[in-house]
């Protein structure tokens, strides 16, 4: 009986390890892109990403005031705390240009994500 229990536990451990590795591998394959907010401006203002792929977008706010990343075309709106960062998963997107703004400083914080 102990051998059967041990075998079941070993098989379960292997299965859990396999699932864990599969999940981690899936996240590692998502391309990562970055935007920086500095002096109420986005850098870069034009960010090219691959069309048809899911991406991970990290937005880092280097200013001492919060900002809000907003894009109607991407259906995203999220506040980035002062000296903080957020992570957004986008896509897969069709080829095209997707404008975004920093809503708290919309006159200066503007840019586009370009899916090619």
One Martini backbone bead per residue (centre of mass of N, CA, C, O) as a GRO file, in nm:
protein
  116
    1UNK     BB    1   0.057   0.063  -0.021
    2UNK     BB    2   0.299   0.263  -0.001
    3UNK     BB    3   0.381   0.240  -0.300
    4UNK     BB    4   0.125   0.360  -0.419
    5UNK     BB    5   0.135   0.632  -0.278
    6UNK     BB    6   0.414   0.714  -0.377
    7UNK     BB    7   0.345   0.703  -0.680
    8UNK     BB    8   0.119   0.912  -0.675
    9UNK     BB    9   0.292   1.143  -0.567
   10UNK     BB   10   0.500   1.141  -0.793
   11UNK     BB   11   0.298   1.190  -1.022
   12UNK     BB   12   0.186   1.456  -0.912
   13UNK     BB   13   0.453   1.609  -0.905
   14UNK     BB   14   0.505   1.592  -1.206
   15UNK     BB   15   0.250   1.734  -1.296
   16UNK     BB   16   0.295   2.000  -1.147
   17UNK     BB   17   0.564   2.065  -1.280
   18UNK     BB   18   0.462   2.067  -1.569
   19UNK     BB   19   0.258   2.292  -1.533
   20UNK     BB   20   0.451   2.508  -1.425
   21UNK     BB   21   0.636   2.516  -1.674
   22UNK     BB   22   0.419   2.591  -1.880
   23UNK     BB   23   0.336   2.859  -1.760
   24UNK     BB   24   0.616   2.997  -1.759
   25UNK     BB   25   0.671   2.970  -2.061
   26UNK     BB   26   0.431   3.141  -2.161
   27UNK     BB   27   0.533   3.415  -2.036
   28UNK     BB   28   0.821   3.426  -2.172
   29UNK     BB   29   0.697   3.463  -2.480
   30UNK     BB   30   0.618   3.747  -2.418
   31UNK     BB   31   0.658   4.037  -2.538
   32UNK     BB   32   0.854   4.324  -2.431
   33UNK     BB   33   0.753   4.659  -2.342
   34UNK     BB   34   0.844   5.021  -2.312
   35UNK     BB   35   0.741   5.297  -2.107
   36UNK     BB   36   0.817   5.643  -2.038
   37UNK     BB   37   0.771   5.884  -1.779
   38UNK     BB   38   0.896   6.223  -1.844
   39UNK     BB   39   0.803   6.531  -1.802
   40UNK     BB   40   0.517   6.457  -1.928
   41UNK     BB   41   0.647   6.226  -2.115
   42UNK     BB   42   0.679   6.001  -2.366
   43UNK     BB   43   0.907   5.710  -2.387
   44UNK     BB   44   0.830   5.665  -2.655
   45UNK     BB   45   0.601   5.801  -2.889
   46UNK     BB   46   0.686   5.550  -3.075
   47UNK     BB   47   0.554   5.213  -3.066
   48UNK     BB   48   0.670   4.915  -3.189
   49UNK     BB   49   0.475   4.627  -3.279
   50UNK     BB   50   0.353   4.320  -3.321
   51UNK     BB   51   0.132   4.185  -3.509
   52UNK     BB   52  -0.067   3.922  -3.372
   53UNK     BB   53   0.045   3.979  -3.073
   54UNK     BB   54   0.108   3.934  -2.759
   55UNK     BB   55   0.176   4.183  -2.502
   56UNK     BB   56   0.405   4.347  -2.279
   57UNK     BB   57   0.339   4.647  -2.093
   58UNK     BB   58   0.563   4.884  -1.957
   59UNK     BB   59   0.488   5.153  -1.728
   60UNK     BB   60   0.702   5.423  -1.636
   61UNK     BB   61   0.706   5.656  -1.363
   62UNK     BB   62   0.942   5.931  -1.305
   63UNK     BB   63   0.756   6.103  -1.166
   64UNK     BB   64   0.604   6.292  -0.880
   65UNK     BB   65   0.345   6.224  -1.043
   66UNK     BB   66   0.071   6.113  -1.152
   67UNK     BB   67  -0.067   5.895  -1.410
   68UNK     BB   68  -0.270   5.835  -1.713
   69UNK     BB   69  -0.336   5.567  -1.904
   70UNK     BB   70  -0.487   5.635  -2.232
   71UNK     BB   71  -0.702   5.423  -2.457
   72UNK     BB   72  -0.958   5.383  -2.669
   73UNK     BB   73  -0.847   5.176  -2.887
   74UNK     BB   74  -0.744   4.975  -2.636
   75UNK     BB   75  -0.919   4.983  -2.379
   76UNK     BB   76  -0.744   5.183  -2.173
   77UNK     BB   77  -0.720   5.256  -1.804
   78UNK     BB   78  -0.438   5.372  -1.603
   79UNK     BB   79  -0.280   5.425  -1.308
   80UNK     BB   80   0.034   5.587  -1.236
   81UNK     BB   81   0.235   5.618  -1.004
   82UNK     BB   82   0.459   5.775  -0.850
   83UNK     BB   83   0.739   5.602  -0.918
   84UNK     BB   84   0.591   5.391  -1.100
   85UNK     BB   85   0.425   5.084  -1.224
   86UNK     BB   86   0.289   4.904  -1.507
   87UNK     BB   87   0.090   4.629  -1.643
   88UNK     BB   88   0.017   4.538  -1.984
   89UNK     BB   89  -0.202   4.351  -2.186
   90UNK     BB   90  -0.178   4.312  -2.541
   91UNK     BB   91  -0.379   4.156  -2.748
   92UNK     BB   92  -0.402   4.095  -3.043
   93UNK     BB   93  -0.314   4.313  -3.305
   94UNK     BB   94  -0.383   4.495  -3.554
   95UNK     BB   95  -0.295   4.670  -3.794
   96UNK     BB   96  -0.180   4.987  -3.660
   97UNK     BB   97  -0.295   5.281  -3.485
   98UNK     BB   98  -0.255   5.360  -3.121
   99UNK     BB   99  -0.355   5.591  -2.925
  100UNK     BB  100  -0.211   5.787  -2.647
  101UNK     BB  101  -0.244   5.915  -2.303
  102UNK     BB  102  -0.194   6.153  -2.049
  103UNK     BB  103  -0.456   6.270  -1.883
  104UNK     BB  104  -0.308   6.481  -1.680
  105UNK     BB  105  -0.112   6.557  -1.963
  106UNK     BB  106  -0.240   6.583  -2.265
  107UNK     BB  107  -0.064   6.814  -2.404
  108UNK     BB  108   0.217   6.619  -2.373
  109UNK     BB  109   0.106   6.320  -2.325
  110UNK     BB  110   0.194   6.147  -2.619
  111UNK     BB  111   0.100   5.863  -2.842
  112UNK     BB  112   0.202   5.552  -3.022
  113UNK     BB  113   0.086   5.242  -3.130
  114UNK     BB  114   0.253   5.022  -3.366
  115UNK     BB  115   0.122   4.777  -3.570
  116UNK     BB  116   0.325   4.539  -3.790
   0.00000   0.00000   0.00000
